Amino acid sequence: MTIRDFLPADAPDISALIIKNLRDVNSKDYPHDTIERLVDRFTPENIIGESSWRHIIVAEDNRTVIGTASIGKKTIDNTADRFVLTVFVHPAFHGRDVGTLLMREIERIAAKWCTHMLVVPASITAKSFYLKLGYRFHDGREQVTEHGTYTMTKVISHEACT
């Protein structure tokens, strides 16, 4: 397995991977209409468009896209904090550390960019995954936002930036 930067040609595969996860996995925690709204959002065209403001990475196995994650290129509200968005792994590869490796690469990029804190709008489905990686509930409050996610954070070590 390799992790590399997104190419526009990856967009159809990433779209299909995200939609499969939404319908097969996240649908256990969210209403059908919420899932379908998200499905409509993750078209190949929108993914390419989002690459202008997100750094997108992909996990690949035998030249097949099996996972994706992204980090905002801009910081949040003039801080050194950044969002982690759209972390998905093909269901056939769940439990094989693909998500963990994607997040390690996102954290490496964040440190290189002198990011202080990563902020993840974690789905109900992914909450335990982020807890295992050391993310904590924002302000210590485990509550679901109006968007149906938990706000989770992790301070990133970036000694070279201080």
Phi, psi and omega in degrees: 000141176233153173243131183214171177288151178297143169239145179308328179295343178282343189305314179298320179292320178295317178302312181297320180296315180296314182298319177300315178298314181302312185283325185266332187245300184294338181297344177287339184247352185226151178295155181306315183295326177294315179299314183292328174298318178292319177304315180298332183281330188264056174279159176305321181296317179294323179296316177299317178299318180293338180293348176285336180237002176234145169267112185258136174238158179228148170258135185231138176230119183051045178065019176246131179289122181241357179191162179206155174203161178212158178229139179298136179285334179256155179278168183268122172047049177059029174253185174260023182261149180223153176274141166258131186223155168053060176263114181219143176232137179306134183308328179293345181249007176298144178080009181247020177071011178297313179298319179297316179294321176299315181293324175299320179292319176300316180294325177295316178298315180301316180296318178299325180273010179061037178286135176277309185222140171264138180241126182240122168278087188281132175293160175304320181300322187262000184308310184294327176301312181291324176301318179296333181271004177094007176281148181232160179291136179303130182057022178072010184256118177271088179219146180277132179284175178295345178269003178079024180232164171261137173273116182237148184224159174210129176284135182255133178282127179214063184305324183294344184268349184270000000 
